[in-house]
Amino acid sequence: MGVPGPGHRPGCNILWVYNYQPPIPVSISALEWLLSLASSWALFGLIWTIQLVHYPAFRYVPDFSEFHPHHTSSITMIVMPLMLLEIGLSAYLAYKTGFDWQWAVPLFMVLLIWGITFLKAIPLHDSLSTHREPAVIEALIRINWPRTILWTAKALWISYSFWYTRT
């Protein structure tokens, strides 16, 4: 295991590794910070718009069977590139830093968001693809709150990390 280090007491079951070296800090480039901040805040703004405007408006759209396919295809063109950038960048930064908690936490948040999106939100959208169903719309609004909170927390986390490492 290792050589008992300074402070080791006889009879203590804990062995301290004498030659332990803390990991070398990995710097994040300005471009990586910019992309991380930009994707986080873009998705923050988008999810709050969806949560407070778009999904509640599903209740009132007159020709829902025509509107919903338009909504899903249009919003996918905006959301999917941002989500792909976000998950790729989050995984890269977590890996680059040796899964340091500062970057592992945002990756975990993104993975939760993707899980909720693909396991819950998309199936609800699929059931709305042909006609309006009020119970499904309400379920979609409810299931979107965790994503809204996670994207908000991630944007704040990344911003705090940026500010904290720059001061």
Short mmCIF file of the C-alpha atoms (twelve columns), coordinates in Angstrom:
data_MODEL
# 
_entry.id   MODEL 
# 
loop_
_atom_site.group_PDB 
_atom_site.id 
_atom_site.type_symbol 
_atom_site.label_atom_id 
_atom_site.label_alt_id 
_atom_site.label_comp_id 
_atom_site.label_asym_id 
_atom_site.label_seq_id 
_atom_site.Cartn_x 
_atom_site.Cartn_y 
_atom_site.Cartn_z 
_atom_site.pdbx_PDB_model_num 
ATOM 1   C CA . MET A 1   0.000   0.000  0.000   1 
ATOM 2   C CA . GLY A 2   2.544   2.533  1.065   1 
ATOM 3   C CA . VAL A 3   4.947   3.604  3.676   1 
ATOM 4   C CA . PRO A 4   3.445   5.084  6.840   1 
ATOM 5   C CA . GLY A 5   3.889   8.817  6.631   1 
ATOM 6   C CA . PRO A 6   4.366   11.509 9.198   1 
ATOM 7   C CA . GLY A 7   1.721   11.454 11.872  1 
ATOM 8   C CA . HIS A 8   1.199   7.698  11.695  1 
ATOM 9   C CA . ARG A 9   0.483   6.295  15.140  1 
ATOM 10  C CA . PRO A 10  1.326   2.717  16.040  1 
ATOM 11  C CA . GLY A 11  -1.831  0.636  16.239  1 
ATOM 12  C CA . CYS A 12  -3.673  2.860  13.789  1 
ATOM 13  C CA . ASN A 13  -5.103  0.896  10.844  1 
ATOM 14  C CA . ILE A 14  -4.745  3.757  8.422   1 
ATOM 15  C CA . LEU A 15  -1.591  3.788  6.314   1 
ATOM 16  C CA . TRP A 16  -0.661  7.127  4.849   1 
ATOM 17  C CA . VAL A 17  0.976   7.072  1.462   1 
ATOM 18  C CA . TYR A 18  4.237   8.883  2.044   1 
ATOM 19  C CA . ASN A 19  4.970   9.769  -1.570  1 
ATOM 20  C CA . TYR A 20  1.503   11.092 -2.416  1 
ATOM 21  C CA . GLN A 21  1.537   13.959 -4.891  1 
ATOM 22  C CA . PRO A 22  -1.639  15.971 -5.426  1 
ATOM 23  C CA . PRO A 23  -2.786  16.085 -9.043  1 
ATOM 24  C CA . ILE A 24  -1.378  18.856 -11.167 1 
ATOM 25  C CA . PRO A 25  -4.071  21.465 -11.800 1 
ATOM 26  C CA . VAL A 26  -5.276  21.410 -15.379 1 
ATOM 27  C CA . SER A 27  -6.048  24.736 -16.909 1 
ATOM 28  C CA . ILE A 28  -9.140  25.281 -18.991 1 
ATOM 29  C CA . SER A 29  -8.550  27.387 -22.078 1 
ATOM 30  C CA . ALA A 30  -10.404 30.629 -22.717 1 
ATOM 31  C CA . LEU A 31  -12.244 28.985 -25.630 1 
ATOM 32  C CA . GLU A 32  -13.334 26.056 -23.436 1 
ATOM 33  C CA . TRP A 33  -14.617 28.484 -20.793 1 
ATOM 34  C CA . LEU A 34  -16.398 30.584 -23.413 1 
ATOM 35  C CA . LEU A 35  -18.087 27.565 -25.015 1 
ATOM 36  C CA . SER A 36  -19.091 26.174 -21.626 1 
ATOM 37  C CA . LEU A 37  -20.525 29.480 -20.430 1 
ATOM 38  C CA . ALA A 38  -22.252 30.186 -23.760 1 
ATOM 39  C CA . SER A 39  -23.882 26.754 -24.101 1 
ATOM 40  C CA . SER A 40  -24.948 26.733 -20.433 1 
ATOM 41  C CA . TRP A 41  -26.585 30.162 -20.564 1 
ATOM 42  C CA . ALA A 42  -28.120 29.574 -24.011 1 
ATOM 43  C CA . LEU A 43  -29.797 26.413 -22.739 1 
ATOM 44  C CA . PHE A 44  -30.787 28.213 -19.531 1 
ATOM 45  C CA . GLY A 45  -32.639 30.871 -21.549 1 
ATOM 46  C CA . LEU A 46  -34.153 28.336 -23.885 1 
ATOM 47  C CA . ILE A 47  -35.457 26.007 -21.160 1 
ATOM 48  C CA . TRP A 48  -37.068 28.853 -19.215 1 
ATOM 49  C CA . THR A 49  -38.776 30.053 -22.412 1 
ATOM 50  C CA . ILE A 50  -40.026 26.534 -23.098 1 
ATOM 51  C CA . GLN A 51  -41.152 26.040 -19.493 1 
ATOM 52  C CA . LEU A 52  -42.936 29.346 -19.023 1 
ATOM 53  C CA . VAL A 53  -44.143 30.121 -22.557 1 
ATOM 54  C CA . HIS A 54  -44.156 27.228 -25.023 1 
ATOM 55  C CA . TYR A 55  -45.399 24.270 -22.990 1 
ATOM 56  C CA . PRO A 56  -48.191 26.249 -21.263 1 
ATOM 57  C CA . ALA A 57  -49.191 27.614 -24.697 1 
ATOM 58  C CA . PHE A 58  -49.844 24.029 -25.831 1 
ATOM 59  C CA . ARG A 59  -53.088 24.347 -23.868 1 
ATOM 60  C CA . TYR A 60  -54.362 27.119 -26.150 1 
ATOM 61  C CA . VAL A 61  -53.065 26.457 -29.672 1 
ATOM 62  C CA . PRO A 62  -56.146 26.080 -31.920 1 
ATOM 63  C CA . ASP A 63  -54.773 23.674 -34.546 1 
ATOM 64  C CA . PHE A 64  -52.562 21.590 -32.299 1 
ATOM 65  C CA . SER A 65  -52.112 18.690 -34.750 1 
ATOM 66  C CA . GLU A 66  -50.354 21.058 -37.179 1 
ATOM 67  C CA . PHE A 67  -48.591 23.152 -34.554 1 
ATOM 68  C CA . HIS A 68  -46.903 20.405 -32.523 1 
ATOM 69  C CA . PRO A 69  -44.890 18.841 -35.393 1 
ATOM 70  C CA . HIS A 70  -43.764 22.352 -36.368 1 
ATOM 71  C CA . HIS A 71  -42.783 23.106 -32.758 1 
ATOM 72  C CA . THR A 72  -40.817 19.888 -32.264 1 
ATOM 73  C CA . SER A 73  -38.913 20.088 -35.557 1 
ATOM 74  C CA . SER A 74  -38.156 23.807 -35.144 1 
ATOM 75  C CA . ILE A 75  -37.066 23.605 -31.522 1 
ATOM 76  C CA . THR A 76  -34.935 20.518 -32.237 1 
ATOM 77  C CA . MET A 77  -32.888 22.550 -34.739 1 
ATOM 78  C CA . ILE A 78  -32.054 24.968 -31.921 1 
ATOM 79  C CA . VAL A 79  -31.796 22.610 -28.948 1 
ATOM 80  C CA . MET A 80  -29.975 19.611 -30.403 1 
ATOM 81  C CA . PRO A 81  -26.752 21.384 -31.515 1 
ATOM 82  C CA . LEU A 82  -26.575 23.107 -28.107 1 
ATOM 83  C CA . MET A 83  -27.208 19.868 -26.215 1 
ATOM 84  C CA . LEU A 84  -24.616 18.006 -28.293 1 
ATOM 85  C CA . LEU A 85  -22.076 20.768 -27.668 1 
ATOM 86  C CA . GLU A 86  -22.929 20.741 -23.974 1 
ATOM 87  C CA . ILE A 87  -22.597 16.985 -23.439 1 
ATOM 88  C CA . GLY A 88  -19.457 16.742 -25.559 1 
ATOM 89  C CA . LEU A 89  -17.804 19.668 -23.828 1 
ATOM 90  C CA . SER A 90  -18.906 18.543 -20.363 1 
ATOM 91  C CA . ALA A 91  -17.524 15.043 -20.926 1 
ATOM 92  C CA . TYR A 92  -14.296 16.432 -22.387 1 
ATOM 93  C CA . LEU A 93  -13.724 18.890 -19.509 1 
ATOM 94  C CA . ALA A 94  -14.524 16.277 -16.870 1 
ATOM 95  C CA . TYR A 95  -12.114 13.842 -18.515 1 
ATOM 96  C CA . LYS A 96  -9.446  16.492 -19.086 1 
ATOM 97  C CA . THR A 97  -9.473  17.429 -15.388 1 
ATOM 98  C CA . GLY A 98  -9.413  13.838 -14.160 1 
ATOM 99  C CA . PHE A 99  -13.108 14.043 -13.240 1 
ATOM 100 C CA . ASP A 100 -12.404 16.789 -10.736 1 
ATOM 101 C CA . TRP A 101 -15.637 17.592 -8.880  1 
ATOM 102 C CA . GLN A 102 -15.711 21.076 -10.423 1 
ATOM 103 C CA . TRP A 103 -16.272 19.468 -13.840 1 
ATOM 104 C CA . ALA A 104 -17.758 16.106 -12.854 1 
ATOM 105 C CA . VAL A 105 -20.794 17.772 -11.243 1 
ATOM 106 C CA . PRO A 106 -21.814 19.627 -14.440 1 
ATOM 107 C CA . LEU A 107 -21.346 16.403 -16.423 1 
ATOM 108 C CA . PHE A 108 -23.610 14.578 -13.958 1 
ATOM 109 C CA . MET A 109 -26.227 17.334 -14.349 1 
ATOM 110 C CA . VAL A 110 -26.072 17.047 -18.138 1 
ATOM 111 C CA . LEU A 111 -26.441 13.261 -17.973 1 
ATOM 112 C CA . LEU A 112 -29.527 13.678 -15.769 1 
ATOM 113 C CA . ILE A 113 -30.953 16.208 -18.241 1 
ATOM 114 C CA . TRP A 114 -30.378 13.808 -21.134 1 
ATOM 115 C CA . GLY A 115 -31.977 10.966 -19.189 1 
ATOM 116 C CA . ILE A 116 -35.092 13.002 -18.431 1 
ATOM 117 C CA . THR A 117 -35.219 14.282 -22.013 1 
ATOM 118 C CA . PHE A 118 -34.966 10.919 -23.741 1 
ATOM 119 C CA . LEU A 119 -36.766 8.745  -21.187 1 
ATOM 120 C CA . LYS A 120 -39.600 11.108 -20.249 1 
ATOM 121 C CA . ALA A 121 -39.993 14.266 -22.364 1 
ATOM 122 C CA . ILE A 122 -39.600 12.768 -25.846 1 
ATOM 123 C CA . PRO A 123 -42.127 9.967  -25.206 1 
ATOM 124 C CA . LEU A 124 -44.607 12.600 -23.989 1 
ATOM 125 C CA . HIS A 125 -43.993 14.647 -27.134 1 
ATOM 126 C CA . ASP A 126 -44.493 11.519 -29.229 1 
ATOM 127 C CA . SER A 127 -47.914 10.982 -27.680 1 
ATOM 128 C CA . LEU A 128 -48.816 14.594 -28.553 1 
ATOM 129 C CA . SER A 129 -47.740 14.243 -32.187 1 
ATOM 130 C CA . THR A 130 -51.244 13.575 -33.511 1 
ATOM 131 C CA . HIS A 131 -53.598 15.398 -31.146 1 
ATOM 132 C CA . ARG A 132 -53.770 17.556 -28.051 1 
ATOM 133 C CA . GLU A 133 -54.140 15.619 -24.834 1 
ATOM 134 C CA . PRO A 134 -54.452 17.907 -21.780 1 
ATOM 135 C CA . ALA A 135 -53.166 15.310 -19.294 1 
ATOM 136 C CA . VAL A 136 -50.044 14.749 -21.398 1 
ATOM 137 C CA . ILE A 137 -49.423 18.498 -21.697 1 
ATOM 138 C CA . GLU A 138 -49.635 18.825 -17.912 1 
ATOM 139 C CA . ALA A 139 -47.260 15.856 -17.505 1 
ATOM 140 C CA . LEU A 140 -44.839 17.490 -19.956 1 
ATOM 141 C CA . ILE A 141 -44.886 20.732 -17.963 1 
ATOM 142 C CA . ARG A 142 -44.282 18.800 -14.713 1 
ATOM 143 C CA . ILE A 143 -41.476 16.638 -16.105 1 
ATOM 144 C CA . ASN A 144 -39.770 19.691 -17.566 1 
ATOM 145 C CA . TRP A 145 -39.279 21.339 -14.151 1 
ATOM 146 C CA . PRO A 146 -36.350 19.073 -13.192 1 
ATOM 147 C CA . ARG A 147 -34.649 19.888 -16.507 1 
ATOM 148 C CA . THR A 148 -35.285 23.601 -15.931 1 
ATOM 149 C CA . ILE A 149 -33.784 23.407 -12.439 1 
ATOM 150 C CA . LEU A 150 -30.802 21.335 -13.594 1 
ATOM 151 C CA . TRP A 151 -29.972 23.678 -16.491 1 
ATOM 152 C CA . THR A 152 -30.306 26.651 -14.158 1 
ATOM 153 C CA . ALA A 153 -28.039 25.013 -11.578 1 
ATOM 154 C CA . LYS A 154 -25.504 24.107 -14.262 1 
ATOM 155 C CA . ALA A 155 -25.365 27.639 -15.665 1 
ATOM 156 C CA . LEU A 156 -24.869 29.040 -12.170 1 
ATOM 157 C CA . TRP A 157 -22.269 26.352 -11.322 1 
ATOM 158 C CA . ILE A 158 -20.229 27.047 -14.468 1 
ATOM 159 C CA . SER A 159 -20.446 30.808 -13.887 1 
ATOM 160 C CA . TYR A 160 -19.393 30.490 -10.256 1 
ATOM 161 C CA . SER A 161 -16.532 28.170 -11.252 1 
ATOM 162 C CA . PHE A 162 -15.393 30.677 -13.862 1 
ATOM 163 C CA . TRP A 163 -15.531 33.558 -11.385 1 
ATOM 164 C CA . TYR A 164 -13.920 31.520 -8.603  1 
ATOM 165 C CA . THR A 165 -10.974 30.329 -10.706 1 
ATOM 166 C CA . ARG A 166 -10.387 33.811 -12.136 1 
ATOM 167 C CA . THR A 167 -10.140 35.575 -8.757  1 
# 
